[in-house]
Amino acid sequence: MLSSDSLKEISNIFCGDTADFYTYKQGYKLVEFFNSNFGTKDVYRSGFPSRWAYVHDKLVDLINSHQIDKFFNIVLGKSYLMQEQSLSEVEAAEKIETIYAEFNRIIHRDLCKITRSNGRYHLVRENDDLEPIGNGGFANVYRQKSTGFVVKKLKDDYLTDTGIRSRFKREYNITKSLQDASGIIQVYTFDEGNSSYTMEYAETTLDKYVKSFDLSDDIKLNCIRQILYIMTEVHKRDIIHRDISANNIFIISGMIKIADFGLGKDLNVFTSHQTMHTNAVGQFYYCAPEQFMMLKDGDKRSDVYSLGRVINFIMTGDPRNSHHIYRNIAEKATNSDAAYRYADAGQLSIFFEKAVSYKQQAENQTRIDEKITRKVFDDEIESYIYDLSAEKISTSILHEKKGFVDVLLAFMRKSEDHAQYVIQSVDKSYREVCGRSFVAYDPFASFAYQILCGGFSYVVNETAANILRFVARDVNRFSAQHMIDDIKNVGVEPMIEEILDS
């Protein structure tokens, strides 16, 4: 697996003969190390071979006995370096990274690599360990079997192109700088030797997810909100993506994550590392018009355009189709003139939430109206009536909204407080909503009549009697006068009758 030359270099490093990696070890110390950790029974005596040769042969034995991973896990362990060199935890962790990189530099010529996952190290053949799972314009993507990570590796055709290598490294650096933000794909290490980096594995892309499932409106809304939340944080840091699409958005354990900042730019950095390869790029249906002319013209509003197209895709399955309930938001976001778009993802998110709120209010009102029409009185209708202003209650009575008086009376019967709240609200507002129209007073006379016949308390009946008397006497509505006569014929408390006759 590893060449003799590579094993010799690793042996020299471990013996402490090369650079400042490990402390110098005498022969007996090397024997103690292998005896105590691998159960060998070597003896240090005259005729002992060269120190590096002894370690070299031991490493060959470990490879043959499939124990080489154990060796690397010991010598790259924090506790080992802390004991060997009297280092602090931080110092040991920093030195591990240096040694780890050096070991991988050495064995790269053997097409091998030491991978790391959950603090454990594994020596693998690179070709055997990488399973192709996709490719892009400049890079191939592999699943690393030993770790479960994804390896994104620059294609061989571009390894000598310094501009593309720089852009590829910038993709990693921008993503790495956003690791503390939620919703950004996790990246781990960058290998300068072959222009590749590792990142977390994603189950699927947003593109495949939307096309594979019949998503409910709630799931669609959740996806859009997550994406806008993530990009709002990115824009707050003055970073733009410039290549947002459903193929660069991933689903990991049910959560949205954004990746592929290959065209990204930190607005706090004056250079964009632009090359001839970065003109007119960005996935066609998601790319803002100005980016087709020159990538450097892309800014936060260009990301907004792409986000508008993503909203279209989530809602309809087609990034070009804006015929959905959030059409106004998507069409403003994708205006061909960048000046008329939202300024950034944060502003887009604010207006999207307003649209969601308006939609939910409309849906709630439709459901409530349907219940009232069917004379359904439940907790939702109770809360709805409590939230109505005095003017709104009287306006609904005035227009004789079907079923409204029935649920209003049900609300009043629930408690004395409810009853007083309603009758006092009507008393405060009914004259103003009726205005100069005499006929407008008739529904209020009818409402007061139903209360007086409904077995309510004296306090409630007193206010209802005043309303009925006003309509009958002051407005001079004959129908209300007949209602008073009916009440008196049935029988009513003397004090209420006195109010009606006044």
C-alpha positions in Angstrom: 0.0 0.0 0.0 2.8 2.4 1.0 6.1 2.5 -0.8 9.4 1.9 1.0 10.4 5.6 0.4 7.2 6.8 2.0 7.6 4.5 5.0 11.2 5.7 5.4 10.1 9.4 5.5 7.4 8.6 8.1 9.9 6.6 10.1 12.4 9.4 10.2 9.7 11.8 11.3 8.5 9.5 14.1 12.1 8.9 15.2 12.5 12.7 15.6 15.1 13.0 12.9 13.1 15.2 10.5 12.0 18.8 11.3 10.2 19.6 14.5 7.4 17.0 14.5 8.3 14.4 17.2 11.0 14.4 19.9 14.2 12.5 19.3 13.8 8.8 20.3 16.6 6.5 21.2 16.4 2.9 20.1 15.2 1.5 23.4 12.4 4.1 23.4 11.2 2.9 20.0 11.3 -0.7 21.2 9.2 0.2 24.3 6.7 2.0 22.1 6.0 -1.0 19.8 6.2 -3.6 22.7 3.7 -1.7 24.8 1.3 -0.7 22.0 1.4 -3.7 19.7 2.5 -6.6 22.0 5.8 -7.2 20.3 8.7 -8.7 22.4 11.7 -7.0 20.8 14.9 -6.5 22.8 17.2 -3.6 22.5 20.8 -4.8 22.3 23.9 -4.7 20.4 23.5 -5.1 16.6 20.2 -3.1 16.8 19.5 -1.8 13.3 19.3 1.9 12.4 16.4 3.5 14.2 14.5 4.5 11.1 15.1 1.0 9.6 13.6 -0.6 12.8 10.5 1.7 12.6 10.3 1.1 8.8 10.1 -2.7 9.3 7.6 -2.4 12.1 5.3 -0.3 9.9 5.6 -3.0 7.2 4.5 -5.6 9.8 1.6 -3.4 10.9 0.4 -2.9 7.3 0.6 -6.7 6.8 -1.3 -7.4 10.0 -3.9 -4.6 9.3 -2.8 -2.6 12.4 -1.5 0.4 10.6 -4.6 2.5 11.5 -3.8 1.9 15.2 -0.3 3.3 14.7 -1.6 6.5 13.2 -4.4 6.9 15.8 -1.8 6.6 18.5 0.9 9.0 17.1 -1.7 11.5 15.9 -3.5 11.4 19.2 -3.6 14.5 21.4 -2.7 12.6 24.6 0.4 11.0 23.0 1.8 14.4 21.9 1.0 16.1 25.2 2.9 13.4 27.1 5.8 13.2 24.6 6.5 16.9 24.3 4.8 18.4 27.4 2.3 20.3 25.3 -0.9 21.9 26.2 -4.1 20.6 24.6 -4.2 23.6 22.2 -0.5 23.1 21.3 -1.0 19.4 20.8 -4.0 19.9 18.5 -2.1 22.4 16.4 0.9 20.1 16.0 -1.4 17.2 15.0 -2.7 19.2 12.1 0.9 19.9 10.9 1.9 16.2 11.2 -1.3 15.0 9.6 -0.8 17.2 6.6 2.8 16.1 6.3 2.0 12.4 6.4 -0.6 12.9 3.7 1.8 14.9 1.6 4.3 12.0 1.8 1.8 9.2 0.9 0.0 11.1 -1.8 2.6 9.8 -4.3 1.4 6.3 -3.4 -2.2 7.4 -4.2 -3.0 6.9 -0.6 -4.5 9.2 2.1 -5.1 9.2 5.8 -8.7 10.1 6.3 -10.2 11.4 9.5 -13.7 10.9 10.8 -15.0 11.5 14.4 -11.4 11.7 15.6 -10.4 8.4 14.1 -7.8 8.0 11.4 -7.8 5.5 8.5 -5.2 4.8 5.8 -6.9 4.2 2.5 -6.1 3.9 -1.2 -7.6 7.1 -2.7 -9.0 5.3 -5.8 -10.5 2.5 -3.8 -11.9 4.9 -1.2 -13.7 7.4 -3.6 -17.0 6.5 -5.1 -18.1 9.0 -7.9 -21.5 10.5 -7.1 -21.6 13.6 -9.4 -19.7 16.3 -11.3 -20.0 20.0 -12.1 -18.4 22.4 -14.5 -15.0 22.3 -12.9 -15.0 19.6 -10.3 -15.9 16.0 -9.7 -17.7 14.9 -6.6 -17.1 11.6 -4.7 -18.3 9.8 -1.6 -15.4 8.9 0.7 -16.2 5.3 1.9 -13.9 5.4 4.9 -15.4 8.6 6.4 -18.8 9.0 4.8 -17.7 12.5 3.8 -18.0 14.0 0.3 -14.8 14.9 -1.6 -15.1 17.7 -4.2 -12.0 17.5 -6.4 -11.0 19.8 -9.2 -11.0 18.1 -12.6 -7.6 17.2 -14.1 -8.2 19.6 -17.0 -8.1 22.6 -14.7 -5.3 21.6 -12.2 -2.8 23.8 -14.1 -5.2 26.8 -14.4 -4.2 29.1 -11.6 -7.4 31.2 -12.0 -9.7 28.2 -11.6 -7.6 26.8 -8.7 -7.9 30.1 -7.0 -11.6 30.3 -7.5 -12.0 26.7 -6.2 -10.0 27.5 -3.1 -12.1 30.7 -2.6 -15.2 28.5 -2.7 -13.8 26.5 0.2 -12.6 29.6 2.1 -15.9 31.5 1.8 -17.9 28.4 2.9 -15.4 27.9 5.8 -15.9 31.5 6.9 -19.7 30.8 7.2 -19.4 27.7 9.3 -20.8 29.4 12.4 -24.0 30.4 10.4 -26.8 27.9 10.3 -27.8 26.4 7.0 -24.3 26.4 5.4 -22.8 23.0 4.2 -20.1 21.9 6.6 -16.6 21.8 5.0 -13.6 20.2 6.7 -10.1 20.2 5.1 -8.6 21.5 1.9 -5.9 19.5 0.1 -3.6 21.8 -1.8 -1.8 18.8 -3.3 -4.7 17.8 -5.5 -7.1 20.8 -5.2 -9.8 19.0 -3.3 -11.8 19.5 -0.1 -14.0 17.4 2.1 -17.5 18.3 3.3 -20.6 16.7 4.9 -22.7 14.3 2.9 -26.1 15.5 1.7 -29.0 13.1 1.0 -30.3 15.0 -2.0 -30.6 18.4 -3.7 -33.6 20.7 -3.5 -34.0 20.1 -7.2 -34.4 16.3 -6.8 -36.5 16.7 -3.6 -39.1 18.9 -5.2 -39.3 16.8 -8.3 -39.6 13.5 -6.4 -42.3 14.4 -3.9 -45.7 16.0 -3.9 -44.9 18.6 -1.2 -47.6 20.1 1.0 -48.0 23.8 1.2 -46.6 23.8 4.7 -43.4 22.0 3.6 -43.0 24.4 0.6 -43.3 27.3 3.0 -40.8 25.8 5.4 -38.3 25.3 2.6 -38.6 28.9 1.4 -38.3 30.3 4.9 -35.2 28.3 5.6 -33.5 29.4 2.4 -34.3 33.1 2.9 -33.1 32.9 6.6 -29.8 31.4 5.5 -29.2 33.9 2.7 -30.2 36.8 4.9 -27.4 35.9 7.3 -25.0 35.5 4.3 -25.9 38.9 3.0 -25.5 40.5 6.4 -21.9 39.5 6.3 -21.5 41.2 2.9 -21.0 37.9 1.1 -22.9 37.1 -2.2 -23.3 33.7 -3.7 -23.9 34.5 -7.4 -24.9 30.9 -8.3 -28.0 30.1 -6.2 -30.1 27.4 -7.7 -32.1 24.3 -6.7 -29.0 22.2 -7.5 -26.8 24.1 -5.0 -29.3 23.8 -2.2 -29.2 20.5 -0.3 -31.4 18.5 2.1 -29.5 17.1 5.1 -31.5 15.3 7.8 -34.6 17.3 6.8 -32.8 20.7 7.0 -31.9 23.0 4.1 -28.2 23.7 3.6 -26.6 25.9 0.9 -23.3 25.1 -0.8 -21.2 25.8 -3.8 -19.9 29.4 -3.3 -17.7 28.9 -6.3 -18.8 32.2 -7.8 -19.1 33.8 -4.4 -17.5 37.1 -3.4 -16.8 38.8 -0.1 -17.8 42.4 -0.7 -15.3 43.4 2.0 -12.5 42.1 -0.3 -11.6 44.3 -3.3 -10.5 41.6 -5.6 -13.0 39.1 -7.1 -10.4 36.8 -8.7 -12.3 37.0 -11.9 -11.1 35.0 -14.9 -12.3 34.5 -18.4 -14.0 31.4 -17.2 -16.3 33.3 -14.8 -18.0 35.5 -17.3 -21.7 34.7 -18.1 -21.9 31.9 -15.6 -24.6 30.8 -13.2 -27.3 28.2 -13.9 -29.4 29.5 -16.8 -32.9 29.6 -15.3 -31.7 31.0 -12.0 -29.1 33.5 -13.2 -29.9 37.2 -13.1 -29.8 39.0 -16.5 -26.8 41.2 -15.6 -24.7 38.2 -14.8 -25.0 37.0 -18.4 -23.1 40.1 -19.4 -20.4 40.2 -16.8 -20.1 38.3 -13.5 -18.6 41.3 -11.7 -22.0 43.1 -12.1 -23.6 40.5 -9.8 -24.4 41.8 -6.3 -27.0 41.1 -3.6 -29.8 42.0 -5.9 -28.5 39.3 -8.3 -28.9 36.7 -5.5 -32.4 38.1 -4.9 -33.2 37.3 -8.5 -32.0 33.7 -8.1 -34.0 33.4 -4.8 -37.1 34.6 -6.6 -36.6 31.8 -9.2 -36.0 29.3 -6.3 -39.4 30.4 -4.8 -41.0 29.8 -8.2 -39.4 26.3 -8.4 -40.5 25.3 -4.9 -44.1 26.4 -5.5 -44.6 25.2 -9.1 -41.6 22.9 -10.0 -40.5 25.4 -12.7 -38.2 28.3 -11.8 -39.8 30.4 -14.6 -43.4 29.9 -13.5 -44.6 32.6 -11.1 -48.3 31.6 -11.1 -48.6 30.8 -7.4 -49.8 32.5 -4.3 -46.5 34.4 -3.8 -46.5 35.7 -7.3 -46.1 39.4 -6.4 -43.1 38.6 -4.2 -41.4 36.4 -6.8 -42.0 38.8 -9.7 -40.6 41.8 -7.9 -37.6 39.7 -6.9 -37.0 38.7 -10.5 -37.6 42.1 -12.2 -35.3 42.3 -15.2 -34.1 45.7 -13.8 -32.1 45.1 -10.7 -33.0 48.6 -9.3 -36.6 47.4 -8.9 -35.8 44.2 -6.9 -35.5 43.8 -3.2 -32.2 45.2 -2.0 -31.1 41.9 -0.4 -32.2 38.6 1.0 -33.2 40.2 4.3 -35.7 42.6 2.6 -37.0 39.8 0.5 -37.6 37.8 3.6 -39.5 40.6 5.3 -41.9 41.1 2.4 -42.3 37.3 1.9 -43.4 37.0 5.6 -45.9 39.8 5.0 -47.3 37.9 2.1 -47.5 34.8 4.2 -49.3 36.7 6.9 -51.8 38.2 4.5 -52.5 34.8 3.0 -53.0 33.2 6.4 -55.3 36.0 7.5 -57.4 35.5 4.3 -57.5 31.8 4.9 -58.5 32.2 8.5 -61.3 34.7 7.6 -62.7 32.4 5.0 -62.8 29.5 7.5 -64.4 31.7 10.2 -67.0 33.0 7.7 -67.9 29.5 6.7 -68.3 28.5 10.4 -70.5 31.6 11.1 -72.6 30.8 8.1 -73.2 27.3 9.5 -73.9 28.9 13.0 -70.9 27.0 14.5 -69.8 28.4 17.8 -66.4 27.0 19.0 -63.2 28.3 20.6 -62.0 29.8 17.4 -65.2 31.8 16.9 -65.2 32.8 20.5 -61.6 34.3 20.1 -62.7 35.9 16.8 -65.6 37.7 18.5 -63.4 38.9 21.4 -61.0 40.4 18.9 -63.7 42.3 17.0 -63.9 46.1 17.7 -67.3 47.6 18.7 -67.6 49.1 15.3 -67.0 45.7 13.6 -69.6 44.0 15.7 -72.2 46.6 14.9 -71.2 46.6 11.2 -71.8 42.8 11.0 -75.2 43.2 12.7 -76.1 46.0 10.3 -75.3 44.0 7.2 -77.2 41.0 8.6 -74.2 38.7 8.0 -75.7 35.3 7.8 -75.4 33.4 11.1 -73.6 36.2 12.9 -76.3 37.2 15.4 -76.8 33.5 16.2 -73.1 33.0 17.1 -73.0 36.4 18.9 -75.9 35.3 21.1 -74.1 32.0 21.8 -71.0 34.0 22.8 -73.2 36.1 25.1 -74.7 33.1 26.8 -71.3 31.7 27.6 -70.8 34.2 30.5 -72.2 37.4 31.9 -68.9 39.1 31.0 -69.3 38.0 27.4 -72.9 39.3 27.4 -72.0 42.7 28.8 -69.0 43.0 26.5 -71.2 42.5 23.4 -74.2 44.7 24.4 -72.0 47.5 25.6 -70.0 47.4 22.3 -73.2 47.6 20.3 -74.5 50.4 22.4 -71.3 52.4 21.9 -71.3 52.1 18.1 -74.6 51.3 16.5 -75.8 54.8 16.0 -72.6 55.8 14.2 -72.7 52.8 11.8 -76.4 53.4 11.0 -75.9 57.1 10.2 -79.0 58.8 8.7 -80.5 55.7 7.3 -83.7 54.9 9.2 -84.0 51.3 7.9 -80.4 50.6 9.1 -81.7 50.6 12.7 -84.0 47.7 12.1 -81.4 44.9 12.6 -80.4 46.5 16.0 -84.0 46.6 17.1 -84.3 42.9 16.2 -81.0 42.1 18.1 -82.2 43.9 21.2 -85.5 42.2 21.0 -83.8 38.7 20.9 -81.7 39.6 24.0 -84.8 40.8 25.9 -86.5 37.5 25.1 -83.3 35.4 25.8 -83.1 35.3 29.6 -80.1 37.6 30.1 -79.3 39.5 33.3 -80.9 42.8 34.2 -77.8 44.8 33.4 -77.7 43.3 29.8 -81.5 43.7 29.4 -81.3 47.3 30.5 -78.9 48.3 27.7 -80.9 46.2 25.2 -84.1 48.0 26.2 -82.5 51.4 25.7 -81.5 50.4 22.2 -84.9 49.0 21.3 -86.7 52.1 22.8 -84.4 54.5 20.8 -85.2 52.7 17.5 -88.9 52.6 18.3 -89.4 56.1 19.7 -86.5 58.3 18.5 -86.0 56.8 15.0 -89.8 56.0 14.9 -89.5 52.5 13.4 -93.0 50.8 13.5 -91.4 47.4 13.5 -89.5 48.2 16.7 -92.7 49.6 18.3 -94.5 46.2 17.6 -91.5 44.4 19.2 -92.0 46.4 22.4 -95.7 45.5 22.4 -94.9 41.8 22.0 -92.5 42.0 25.0 -95.0 43.7 27.2 -97.6 41.2 26.3 -95.4 38.3 27.3 -94.4 40.0 30.4 -91.2 41.8 31.4 -89.7 43.2 34.6 -91.4 46.5 35.6 -88.1 48.5 35.4 -87.4 47.2 31.9 -91.0 48.0 30.9 -90.5 51.5 32.2 -87.5 52.0 30.0 -89.4 50.7 27.0 -92.3 53.1 27.6 -90.2 56.2 28.3 
